[in-house]
Amino acid sequence: MYLDDEAPLTCGREIWGFPKKYGHPHLRVVHDTLTGTLHYDDERVAMGTMAYKTKNLIANPLHAEMSNPEKIIEKLTKTQINLKLIPSVNGELEIAQLVAYNMCDATIKGAWSGHARLHLVPHVNAPVADFPVIKVLGGSHFIADITLPYGRVVHNYLQDNNAQKLNQPKKS
């Protein structure tokens, strides 16, 4: 997850364990296309495009599961889990946890789907192109107010019997 704001980048990584890095994401509408780009060190490493507001998920009966804003909220607020790994100053793991969180206070203002395309560019420090995307089936776009509350530790690996194995020195 790439952000260009230090506070949410650091908090997301340190509190919830999101794998965040510094980059420049940008989302904009150009005529009938929603375009998202990601730049890392002034180089474009990703671009996604989607037909803008062509299929309204809330009003379209073909999308019965997603036509109800409550169903969209149910999907957005389901439990999600991150693996949070933070090293100590000596290189050993200081924190190794599974952290769960549930988005809350969601209000759906709009939801759309449409044709989408994705272009990923190889970069040594932003390896998004390493994701094995075989085919883009489509895209969805939501406008919502939503809150990310503090999470909860589901499992602490360093309090487990495996703590010794996790902190074994790496062989050079």
Disulfide bonds with the S-S distance in Angstrom:
none
